[in-house]
Amino acid sequence: MTSRRPFAAAALTGLLVVAGLAAAADSAMAQSVSRHRSASVTGAQHSAMRGADIYRSPGSATVSRYGSVDGQGWSSARARTTVDTGNGYATTAVRTGPAGNAQTRAASIAHGDDSYSRSSSLQTSNGYGYDRQIDAYRDDDGVTVNRTATANNGATRSSTVTRPN
């Protein structure tokens, strides 16, 4: 009569090694994810297809969509990136529509012990856009908040508010 326990132990060890590799792969997949989706329909008179490529990783994401209807193609895309700056963050997002028009947004926030700053902007491929800036700081007199907005056509609006202690 032979014992099957050494085989069972070896099989269990192999299973644990494979499970460890799977766990390592899962943690790597949690860092970045890539997916592809597509679908198509064909009929007697018409045909259509669409697809999407999606990529996500810590701090960034990209989505590309495309398709066609009866041979007329279209595509759109968007991408976003966020970066930790140490005292805040900065984000950039770009979006391109099926007609080729693009829109870029940028934003950043920075803060210190007695200060806070936030800036944002929007720019489009047809020339529309604006920039906004908010700066706030605290000193012995109170809190001062400066706001400024400037459009691409040159229009500017600004305000300063001080709240005493």
C-alpha positions, 0 to 999 in steps of 0.5 A: 500500500502506497501513501498519496500524501506526498502527491497531495502535498506537492499538489497543494504547494503547486496550487498555492504557487499558482494562487500567489501568481494569480494574486500578483497578477490581480494586484498588477491589474489593479494598477492598470486596466485595458479593455476593448469592446466592439459590436457590429450589426449587418442587415439586408440594407444597412450595416453598422459597427462600433467599438471602444478601447479603454485604458485606465491606470493610476492618475490617467484614463483614456477612452477611444470610441469609433464606429461606422454606419453604412460605411460612414466612419466616426471617432471620438476620444478623451483622456485625463491625467492627474498629477500629485504636486506635493502641495495639491494636484494638477489635472488635464483633460482633453476631449475630441468629438466626432466632428474633430472639435477638441476641448482641453480643460486644465485645473490645479489646486495648491495649498499651504499653511495659510494659503490656497490657490485654484486655477482652471482653464478651458480652451476649444479648437474653435477659439473659445476659452477662459482662465480662472484664478482664485487665490486666498491667504490668511494673515493677521488682518483676516482672510483675503480672497482674490478672484480673476476670470479672463476670456479669450476675447479679452473680457476680464472680471476680478474681485477682492474680498477681505474678511477681518478676523 
